[in-house]
Amino acid sequence: MEIRNAGSTEDILENQFSISQVKRNPYFDMKDAHVHPYYEIYYLLSGKRRIFVNHTIYVVNKGDIVTIEKGALHRTTYLADKTHERINIHFTDEFIKPLYEEFGKETVLKCFKNPHMTIPASRREYVDNLMQKMEYEYKIPDTFSKMLLKNHLYELLIFLIRCQEFQYSTMEELDAVDEVIQEVAKYICMNYNTQITLEDAAKQANMSSAYFSRKFKRTTGFGFKEYLSNVRLKEAATLLLETNDSITDIALRCDYNDSNYFGDVFKKMKGMSPYQYRKNKGVV
C-alpha cells in the first residue's frame, strides 16, 4: 500500500486503507523485515505466532490483537507446527484524521503504545463482525464504502482503547532464552550508533557467538547483522525527516563511515536514495 493523492473510491481505499485475511501453512516466516509509513492492526483468528516489534517479543494466541505503529520494525515467526489465519488492517493518518480532531491524536494512538492485547471471549464475535464488515466494503467498494469503512475502523480503534483502559492488554510469559534475546535486542537498539559486533551481542547474552546467532534468528526472525542494519536505517530515516542535518552527518551518526555505502544500503531497503526520501517526506 503506497500513499499518494487519489481520486476514485477504489484509489482512496487502496492508498489510505487496506484489509486482508490470509491462512498460512505451518512454519511460515516473513521473508523480509517490515517497516512502513502507516499503521497496522494484526488480528490472529487461529494458531499461535511470535511477533517481534522493534525490540519486544510478543507471543500471540487466537483472539489476540497486535497494533503496530507506523515506522515500527517488525516481523512474525512461527511458534507451533500448526496453520494460522490472520487479518491485517493497514491505514494512514489521513484516513483517521477526523478521529484525531474529535479525541486528539495522543488519545487515539494510545492503543499503539501497549501493542498486545487479548480480546475477551465474550467480545470476539463483536470484533469478528467489525472485521467482516470492513472486508466486505473493501472488496466491493461503492460510493458509500469509504464512509462505512471509516466508521467501522473508528469503532474498532475506540473499542481497543477501551480494552486497554480496562486492562485487557496481556503478555504471555516468555521462556528464559526469549527474555535474554529480548534484552539483547534492546541493547542493540540503544547502541546502534556504535561499532557493535556479533561477539558484543553474544557477550551480553552470555552465549557463544554461534549459539546466540542461531537463537537470535529463531526468536526474532532477523539475523544479527540484518537487525542491526534495519535499526540503523530506521533511525536514519527518522533523522532525515525530523532534522536538517546533512546526509553525511546522518550516516556518521548511524555508524556508516562511508556516505556512499549508506546511500546504497538505504536505497536497497527503501527503494529510493536518502535525498529522495527526505524530498518526498518519507512517502515510499
Secondary structure, 3 states (H helix, E strand, C coil): CCCCCCCCHHHHHHHHEEEEEEEECCCCCCCCCECCCCEEEEEEEECEEEEEECCEEEEEECCEEEEECCCCCEEEEECCCCCEEEEEEEECCHHHHHHHHHHCHHHHHHHHCCCEEECCHHHHHHHHHHHHHHHHHHHCCCCCHHHHHHHHHHHHHHHHHHHHHCCCECCCCCCHHHHHHHHHHHHHHHCCCCCCCHHHHHHHHCCCHHHHHHHHHHHHCCCHHHHHHHHHHHHHHHHHHHCCCCHHHHHHHCCCCCHHHHHHHHHHHHCCCHHHHHHCCCCC
